[in-house]
Amino acid sequence: MQYRLYSGPRGAEQIRAIEKDKMLFKAFTSLDEALGFAQHLDRTGQTALLIEGDDGSSFGRQEITAMLQHGHFARAGATT
């Protein structure tokens, strides 16, 4: 399974389908890896806009933020 993470500057709008084909993305082999990179982006002033999986799963900016605020990502962020 592969996950694609699309990112942009903090405050960027949601990605529209027509724009997505023209945007660069970073690929990951697991959702945890993609979320870890999303956390890194947040610390560096960027934001994860969309994570899509090969299985059709799709997580928008708000869902990504919620996932980062829960679980081991929230604990890891608190210690760094």
PDB file as gemmi writes it, atoms N, CA and C in Angstrom:
CRYST1    1.000    1.000    1.000  90.00  90.00  90.00 P 1                      
ATOM      1  N   MET A   1       0.857  -1.170   0.000  1.00  0.00           N  
ATOM      2  CA  MET A   1       0.000   0.000   0.000  1.00  0.00           C  
ATOM      3  C   MET A   1       0.898   1.225   0.000  1.00  0.00           C  
ATOM      4  N   GLN A   2       0.464   2.237  -0.679  1.00  0.00           N  
ATOM      5  CA  GLN A   2       1.200   3.491  -0.727  1.00  0.00           C  
ATOM      6  C   GLN A   2       0.264   4.646  -0.389  1.00  0.00           C  
ATOM      7  N   TYR A   3       0.809   5.628   0.323  1.00  0.00           N  
ATOM      8  CA  TYR A   3       0.074   6.838   0.681  1.00  0.00           C  
ATOM      9  C   TYR A   3       0.800   8.034   0.083  1.00  0.00           C  
ATOM     10  N   ARG A   4       0.039   8.961  -0.463  1.00  0.00           N  
ATOM     11  CA  ARG A   4       0.593  10.187  -1.037  1.00  0.00           C  
ATOM     12  C   ARG A   4       0.169  11.364  -0.169  1.00  0.00           C  
ATOM     13  N   LEU A   5       1.141  12.174   0.217  1.00  0.00           N  
ATOM     14  CA  LEU A   5       0.873  13.342   1.040  1.00  0.00           C  
ATOM     15  C   LEU A   5       1.129  14.583   0.202  1.00  0.00           C  
ATOM     16  N   TYR A   6       0.117  15.410   0.103  1.00  0.00           N  
ATOM     17  CA  TYR A   6       0.195  16.696  -0.599  1.00  0.00           C  
ATOM     18  C   TYR A   6       0.294  17.782   0.471  1.00  0.00           C  
ATOM     19  N   SER A   7       1.177  18.747   0.274  1.00  0.00           N  
ATOM     20  CA  SER A   7       1.368  19.779   1.290  1.00  0.00           C  
ATOM     21  C   SER A   7       1.394  21.168   0.665  1.00  0.00           C  
ATOM     22  N   GLY A   8       1.359  22.157   1.531  1.00  0.00           N  
ATOM     23  CA  GLY A   8       1.400  23.544   1.089  1.00  0.00           C  
ATOM     24  C   GLY A   8       1.751  24.438   2.249  1.00  0.00           C  
ATOM     25  N   PRO A   9       1.783  25.734   2.016  1.00  0.00           N  
ATOM     26  CA  PRO A   9       2.087  26.660   3.104  1.00  0.00           C  
ATOM     27  C   PRO A   9       0.954  26.689   4.132  1.00  0.00           C  
ATOM     28  N   ARG A  10       1.305  27.031   5.352  1.00  0.00           N  
ATOM     29  CA  ARG A  10       0.287  27.127   6.401  1.00  0.00           C  
ATOM     30  C   ARG A  10      -0.813  28.087   5.948  1.00  0.00           C  
ATOM     31  N   GLY A  11      -2.055  27.691   6.129  1.00  0.00           N  
ATOM     32  CA  GLY A  11      -3.189  28.511   5.725  1.00  0.00           C  
ATOM     33  C   GLY A  11      -3.665  28.250   4.300  1.00  0.00           C  
ATOM     34  N   ALA A  12      -3.005  27.338   3.595  1.00  0.00           N  
ATOM     35  CA  ALA A  12      -3.404  27.038   2.214  1.00  0.00           C  
ATOM     36  C   ALA A  12      -4.797  26.420   2.186  1.00  0.00           C  
ATOM     37  N   GLU A  13      -5.478  26.643   1.092  1.00  0.00           N  
ATOM     38  CA  GLU A  13      -6.822  26.102   0.903  1.00  0.00           C  
ATOM     39  C   GLU A  13      -6.763  24.606   0.623  1.00  0.00           C  
ATOM     40  N   GLN A  14      -7.904  23.946   0.755  1.00  0.00           N  
ATOM     41  CA  GLN A  14      -8.017  22.537   0.390  1.00  0.00           C  
ATOM     42  C   GLN A  14      -7.644  22.362  -1.086  1.00  0.00           C  
ATOM     43  N   ILE A  15      -7.151  21.204  -1.407  1.00  0.00           N  
ATOM     44  CA  ILE A  15      -6.770  20.906  -2.782  1.00  0.00           C  
ATOM     45  C   ILE A  15      -8.019  20.564  -3.591  1.00  0.00           C  
ATOM     46  N   ARG A  16      -8.145  21.199  -4.734  1.00  0.00           N  
ATOM     47  CA  ARG A  16      -9.240  20.855  -5.643  1.00  0.00           C  
ATOM     48  C   ARG A  16      -8.759  19.743  -6.568  1.00  0.00           C  
ATOM     49  N   ALA A  17      -9.670  18.890  -6.984  1.00  0.00           N  
ATOM     50  CA  ALA A  17      -9.316  17.730  -7.812  1.00  0.00           C  
ATOM     51  C   ALA A  17      -8.547  18.136  -9.063  1.00  0.00           C  
ATOM     52  N   ILE A  18      -8.923  19.224  -9.674  1.00  0.00           N  
ATOM     53  CA  ILE A  18      -8.262  19.664 -10.903  1.00  0.00           C  
ATOM     54  C   ILE A  18      -6.809  20.086 -10.638  1.00  0.00           C  
ATOM     55  N   GLU A  19      -6.521  20.590  -9.441  1.00  0.00           N  
ATOM     56  CA  GLU A  19      -5.171  21.015  -9.088  1.00  0.00           C  
ATOM     57  C   GLU A  19      -4.281  19.850  -8.678  1.00  0.00           C  
ATOM     58  N   LYS A  20      -4.862  18.816  -8.123  1.00  0.00           N  
ATOM     59  CA  LYS A  20      -4.103  17.711  -7.556  1.00  0.00           C  
ATOM     60  C   LYS A  20      -3.181  17.058  -8.579  1.00  0.00           C  
ATOM     61  N   ASP A  21      -3.624  16.925  -9.811  1.00  0.00           N  
ATOM     62  CA  ASP A  21      -2.811  16.288 -10.842  1.00  0.00           C  
ATOM     63  C   ASP A  21      -1.549  17.078 -11.165  1.00  0.00           C  
ATOM     64  N   LYS A  22      -1.535  18.361 -10.815  1.00  0.00           N  
ATOM     65  CA  LYS A  22      -0.390  19.223 -11.116  1.00  0.00           C  
ATOM     66  C   LYS A  22       0.525  19.420  -9.908  1.00  0.00           C  
ATOM     67  N   MET A  23       0.121  18.914  -8.748  1.00  0.00           N  
ATOM     68  CA  MET A  23       0.874  19.126  -7.524  1.00  0.00           C  
ATOM     69  C   MET A  23       1.865  17.993  -7.267  1.00  0.00           C  
ATOM     70  N   LEU A  24       2.957  18.360  -6.616  1.00  0.00           N  
ATOM     71  CA  LEU A  24       3.921  17.365  -6.180  1.00  0.00           C  
ATOM     72  C   LEU A  24       3.418  16.713  -4.900  1.00  0.00           C  
ATOM     73  N   PHE A  25       3.840  15.484  -4.680  1.00  0.00           N  
ATOM     74  CA  PHE A  25       3.481  14.789  -3.450  1.00  0.00           C  
ATOM     75  C   PHE A  25       4.670  13.974  -2.987  1.00  0.00           C  
ATOM     76  N   LYS A  26       4.635  13.554  -1.744  1.00  0.00           N  
ATOM     77  CA  LYS A  26       5.643  12.656  -1.188  1.00  0.00           C  
ATOM     78  C   LYS A  26       4.937  11.350  -0.879  1.00  0.00           C  
ATOM     79  N   ALA A  27       5.553  10.246  -1.287  1.00  0.00           N  
ATOM     80  CA  ALA A  27       4.940   8.921  -1.120  1.00  0.00           C  
ATOM     81  C   ALA A  27       5.512   8.208   0.107  1.00  0.00           C  
ATOM     82  N   PHE A  28       4.654   7.462   0.780  1.00  0.00           N  
ATOM     83  CA  PHE A  28       5.021   6.705   1.978  1.00  0.00           C  
ATOM     84  C   PHE A  28       4.407   5.312   1.884  1.00  0.00           C  
ATOM     85  N   THR A  29       5.028   4.358   2.561  1.00  0.00           N  
ATOM     86  CA  THR A  29       4.519   2.985   2.523  1.00  0.00           C  
ATOM     87  C   THR A  29       3.508   2.701   3.632  1.00  0.00           C  
ATOM     88  N   SER A  30       3.392   3.627   4.597  1.00  0.00           N  
ATOM     89  CA  SER A  30       2.397   3.421   5.651  1.00  0.00           C  
ATOM     90  C   SER A  30       1.761   4.760   6.029  1.00  0.00           C  
ATOM     91  N   LEU A  31       0.592   4.683   6.596  1.00  0.00           N  
ATOM     92  CA  LEU A  31      -0.093   5.886   7.062  1.00  0.00           C  
ATOM     93  C   LEU A  31       0.678   6.521   8.215  1.00  0.00           C  
ATOM     94  N   ASP A  32       1.272   5.709   9.078  1.00  0.00           N  
ATOM     95  CA  ASP A  32       2.064   6.251  10.175  1.00  0.00           C  
ATOM     96  C   ASP A  32       3.227   7.096   9.663  1.00  0.00           C  
ATOM     97  N   GLU A  33       3.904   6.634   8.617  1.00  0.00           N  
ATOM     98  CA  GLU A  33       5.001   7.415   8.035  1.00  0.00           C  
ATOM     99  C   GLU A  33       4.490   8.742   7.485  1.00  0.00           C  
ATOM    100  N   ALA A  34       3.368   8.695   6.793  1.00  0.00           N  
ATOM    101  CA  ALA A  34       2.786   9.913   6.224  1.00  0.00           C  
ATOM    102  C   ALA A  34       2.404  10.889   7.332  1.00  0.00           C  
ATOM    103  N   LEU A  35       1.826  10.384   8.412  1.00  0.00           N  
ATOM    104  CA  LEU A  35       1.442  11.254   9.521  1.00  0.00           C  
ATOM    105  C   LEU A  35       2.670  11.806  10.243  1.00  0.00           C  
ATOM    106  N   GLY A  36       3.717  11.015  10.328  1.00  0.00           N  
ATOM    107  CA  GLY A  36       4.961  11.508  10.916  1.00  0.00           C  
ATOM    108  C   GLY A  36       5.528  12.662  10.101  1.00  0.00           C  
ATOM    109  N   PHE A  37       5.463  12.556   8.792  1.00  0.00           N  
ATOM    110  CA  PHE A  37       5.935  13.641   7.937  1.00  0.00           C  
ATOM    111  C   PHE A  37       5.011  14.855   8.053  1.00  0.00           C  
ATOM    112  N   ALA A  38       3.715  14.612   8.185  1.00  0.00           N  
ATOM    113  CA  ALA A  38       2.762  15.717   8.377  1.00  0.00           C  
ATOM    114  C   ALA A  38       3.101  16.480   9.655  1.00  0.00           C  
ATOM    115  N   GLN A  39       3.492  15.759  10.692  1.00  0.00           N  
ATOM    116  CA  GLN A  39       3.884  16.398  11.940  1.00  0.00           C  
ATOM    117  C   GLN A  39       5.153  17.230  11.730  1.00  0.00           C  
ATOM    118  N   HIS A  40       6.095  16.699  10.977  1.00  0.00           N  
ATOM    119  CA  HIS A  40       7.316  17.442  10.646  1.00  0.00           C  
ATOM    120  C   HIS A  40       6.979  18.728   9.882  1.00  0.00           C  
ATOM    121  N   LEU A  41       6.082  18.607   8.909  1.00  0.00           N  
ATOM    122  CA  LEU A  41       5.673  19.787   8.139  1.00  0.00           C  
ATOM    123  C   LEU A  41       5.116  20.871   9.057  1.00  0.00           C  
ATOM    124  N   ASP A  42       4.291  20.461  10.000  1.00  0.00           N  
ATOM    125  CA  ASP A  42       3.676  21.415  10.920  1.00  0.00           C  
ATOM    126  C   ASP A  42       4.728  22.166  11.726  1.00  0.00           C  
ATOM    127  N   ARG A  43       5.765  21.466  12.141  1.00  0.00           N  
ATOM    128  CA  ARG A  43       6.837  22.107  12.919  1.00  0.00           C  
ATOM    129  C   ARG A  43       7.665  23.068  12.073  1.00  0.00           C  
ATOM    130  N   THR A  44       7.648  22.894  10.748  1.00  0.00           N  
ATOM    131  CA  THR A  44       8.476  23.730   9.869  1.00  0.00           C  
ATOM    132  C   THR A  44       7.671  24.805   9.142  1.00  0.00           C  
ATOM    133  N   GLY A  45       6.430  25.018   9.567  1.00  0.00           N  
ATOM    134  CA  GLY A  45       5.633  26.098   8.992  1.00  0.00           C  
ATOM    135  C   GLY A  45       4.850  25.725   7.746  1.00  0.00           C  
ATOM    136  N   GLN A  46       4.802  24.464   7.426  1.00  0.00           N  
ATOM    137  CA  GLN A  46       4.016  23.976   6.292  1.00  0.00           C  
ATOM    138  C   GLN A  46       2.798  23.243   6.840  1.00  0.00           C  
ATOM    139  N   THR A  47       1.951  22.770   5.958  1.00  0.00           N  
ATOM    140  CA  THR A  47       0.793  22.003   6.399  1.00  0.00           C  
ATOM    141  C   THR A  47       0.494  20.876   5.416  1.00  0.00           C  
ATOM    142  N   ALA A  48       0.079  19.754   5.954  1.00  0.00           N  
ATOM    143  CA  ALA A  48      -0.360  18.634   5.128  1.00  0.00           C  
ATOM    144  C   ALA A  48      -1.800  18.913   4.710  1.00  0.00           C  
ATOM    145  N   LEU A  49      -2.047  18.940   3.424  1.00  0.00           N  
ATOM    146  CA  LEU A  49      -3.374  19.259   2.910  1.00  0.00           C  
ATOM    147  C   LEU A  49      -4.215  18.027   2.626  1.00  0.00           C  
ATOM    148  N   LEU A  50      -3.552  16.944   2.234  1.00  0.00           N  
ATOM    149  CA  LEU A  50      -4.286  15.752   1.819  1.00  0.00           C  
ATOM    150  C   LEU A  50      -3.373  14.540   1.895  1.00  0.00           C  
ATOM    151  N   ILE A  51      -3.900  13.442   2.424  1.00  0.00           N  
ATOM    152  CA  ILE A  51      -3.229  12.144   2.357  1.00  0.00           C  
ATOM    153  C   ILE A  51      -4.187  11.199   1.661  1.00  0.00           C  
ATOM    154  N   GLU A  52      -3.706  10.555   0.597  1.00  0.00           N  
ATOM    155  CA  GLU A  52      -4.517   9.589  -0.148  1.00  0.00           C  
ATOM    156  C   GLU A  52      -3.818   8.245  -0.173  1.00  0.00           C  
ATOM    157  N   GLY A  53      -4.603   7.197   0.022  1.00  0.00           N  
ATOM    158  CA  GLY A  53      -4.071   5.843  -0.032  1.00  0.00           C  
ATOM    159  C   GLY A  53      -4.473   5.147  -1.314  1.00  0.00           C  
ATOM    160  N   ASP A  54      -3.692   4.154  -1.703  1.00  0.00           N  
ATOM    161  CA  ASP A  54      -4.001   3.361  -2.889  1.00  0.00           C  
ATOM    162  C   ASP A  54      -5.345   2.642  -2.783  1.00  0.00           C  
ATOM    163  N   ASP A  55      -5.807   2.448  -1.560  1.00  0.00           N  
ATOM    164  CA  ASP A  55      -7.077   1.750  -1.349  1.00  0.00           C  
ATOM    165  C   ASP A  55      -8.285   2.670  -1.486  1.00  0.00           C  
ATOM    166  N   GLY A  56      -8.034   3.942  -1.840  1.00  0.00           N  
ATOM    167  CA  GLY A  56      -9.126   4.900  -1.989  1.00  0.00           C  
ATOM    168  C   GLY A  56      -9.362   5.745  -0.760  1.00  0.00           C  
ATOM    169  N   SER A  57      -8.619   5.485   0.316  1.00  0.00           N  
ATOM    170  CA  SER A  57      -8.781   6.303   1.521  1.00  0.00           C  
ATOM    171  C   SER A  57      -8.271   7.715   1.251  1.00  0.00           C  
ATOM    172  N   SER A  58      -8.885   8.671   1.918  1.00  0.00           N  
ATOM    173  CA  SER A  58      -8.538  10.068   1.703  1.00  0.00           C  
ATOM    174  C   SER A  58      -8.759  10.836   3.007  1.00  0.00           C  
ATOM    175  N   PHE A  59      -7.739  11.580   3.425  1.00  0.00           N  
ATOM    176  CA  PHE A  59      -7.810  12.346   4.659  1.00  0.00           C  
ATOM    177  C   PHE A  59      -7.466  13.800   4.349  1.00  0.00           C  
ATOM    178  N   GLY A  60      -8.406  14.682   4.607  1.00  0.00           N  
ATOM    179  CA  GLY A  60      -8.203  16.112   4.378  1.00  0.00           C  
ATOM    180  C   GLY A  60      -7.454  16.767   5.518  1.00  0.00           C  
ATOM    181  N   ARG A  61      -7.226  18.046   5.387  1.00  0.00           N  
ATOM    182  CA  ARG A  61      -6.445  18.805   6.364  1.00  0.00           C  
ATOM    183  C   ARG A  61      -6.999  18.673   7.774  1.00  0.00           C  
ATOM    184  N   GLN A  62      -8.300  18.795   7.938  1.00  0.00           N  
ATOM    185  CA  GLN A  62      -8.895  18.718   9.276  1.00  0.00           C  
ATOM    186  C   GLN A  62      -8.762  17.318   9.867  1.00  0.00           C  
ATOM    187  N   GLU A  63      -8.930  16.291   9.044  1.00  0.00           N  
ATOM    188  CA  GLU A  63      -8.784  14.919   9.538  1.00  0.00           C  
ATOM    189  C   GLU A  63      -7.338  14.627   9.927  1.00  0.00           C  
ATOM    190  N   ILE A  64      -6.404  15.147   9.153  1.00  0.00           N  
ATOM    191  CA  ILE A  64      -4.983  14.955   9.468  1.00  0.00           C  
ATOM    192  C   ILE A  64      -4.669  15.626  10.802  1.00  0.00           C  
ATOM    193  N   THR A  65      -5.145  16.848  10.989  1.00  0.00           N  
ATOM    194  CA  THR A  65      -4.924  17.568  12.245  1.00  0.00           C  
ATOM    195  C   THR A  65      -5.487  16.788  13.423  1.00  0.00           C  
ATOM    196  N   ALA A  66      -6.671  16.248  13.267  1.00  0.00           N  
ATOM    197  CA  ALA A  66      -7.289  15.471  14.344  1.00  0.00           C  
ATOM    198  C   ALA A  66      -6.472  14.221  14.659  1.00  0.00           C  
ATOM    199  N   MET A  67      -5.966  13.537  13.627  1.00  0.00           N  
ATOM    200  CA  MET A  67      -5.156  12.335  13.864  1.00  0.00           C  
ATOM    201  C   MET A  67      -3.850  12.690  14.575  1.00  0.00           C  
ATOM    202  N   LEU A  68      -3.273  13.841  14.246  1.00  0.00           N  
ATOM    203  CA  LEU A  68      -2.023  14.242  14.887  1.00  0.00           C  
ATOM    204  C   LEU A  68      -2.231  14.635  16.348  1.00  0.00           C  
ATOM    205  N   GLN A  69      -3.416  15.067  16.698  1.00  0.00           N  
ATOM    206  CA  GLN A  69      -3.705  15.473  18.074  1.00  0.00           C  
ATOM    207  C   GLN A  69      -4.063  14.295  18.962  1.00  0.00           C  
ATOM    208  N   HIS A  70      -4.177  13.116  18.397  1.00  0.00           N  
ATOM    209  CA  HIS A  70      -4.519  11.915  19.150  1.00  0.00           C  
ATOM    210  C   HIS A  70      -3.421  10.876  18.969  1.00  0.00           C  
ATOM    211  N   GLY A  71      -3.377   9.941  19.879  1.00  0.00           N  
ATOM    212  CA  GLY A  71      -2.463   8.828  19.730  1.00  0.00           C  
ATOM    213  C   GLY A  71      -1.002   9.197  19.953  1.00  0.00           C  
ATOM    214  N   HIS A  72      -0.116   8.355  19.436  1.00  0.00           N  
ATOM    215  CA  HIS A  72       1.311   8.520  19.706  1.00  0.00           C  
ATOM    216  C   HIS A  72       1.905   9.743  19.027  1.00  0.00           C  
ATOM    217  N   PHE A  73       1.272  10.287  18.016  1.00  0.00           N  
ATOM    218  CA  PHE A  73       1.788  11.493  17.367  1.00  0.00           C  
ATOM    219  C   PHE A  73       1.683  12.692  18.316  1.00  0.00           C  
ATOM    220  N   ALA A  74       0.603  12.787  19.052  1.00  0.00           N  
ATOM    221  CA  ALA A  74       0.433  13.884  20.005  1.00  0.00           C  
ATOM    222  C   ALA A  74       1.460  13.761  21.118  1.00  0.00           C  
ATOM    223  N   ARG A  75       1.684  12.573  21.612  1.00  0.00           N  
ATOM    224  CA  ARG A  75       2.675  12.364  22.680  1.00  0.00           C  
ATOM    225  C   ARG A  75       4.078  12.652  22.178  1.00  0.00           C  
ATOM    226  N   ALA A  76       4.390  12.211  20.968  1.00  0.00           N  
ATOM    227  CA  ALA A  76       5.718  12.451  20.400  1.00  0.00           C  
ATOM    228  C   ALA A  76       5.955  13.937  20.173  1.00  0.00           C  
ATOM    229  N   GLY A  77       4.955  14.649  19.728  1.00  0.00           N  
ATOM    230  CA  GLY A  77       5.085  16.079  19.499  1.00  0.00           C  
ATOM    231  C   GLY A  77       5.283  16.864  20.790  1.00  0.00           C  
ATOM    232  N   ALA A  78       4.710  16.360  21.851  1.00  0.00           N  
ATOM    233  CA  ALA A  78       4.814  17.067  23.124  1.00  0.00           C  
ATOM    234  C   ALA A  78       6.218  16.984  23.705  1.00  0.00           C  
ATOM    235  N   THR A  79       7.006  15.985  23.324  1.00  0.00           N  
ATOM    236  CA  THR A  79       8.326  15.802  23.913  1.00  0.00           C  
ATOM    237  C   THR A  79       9.428  16.400  23.066  1.00  0.00           C  
ATOM    238  N   THR A  80       9.125  16.853  21.849  1.00  0.00           N  
ATOM    239  CA  THR A  80      10.187  17.380  20.995  1.00  0.00           C  
ATOM    240  C   THR A  80      10.215  18.880  21.014  1.00  0.00           C  
TER     241      THR A  80                                                      
END                                                                             
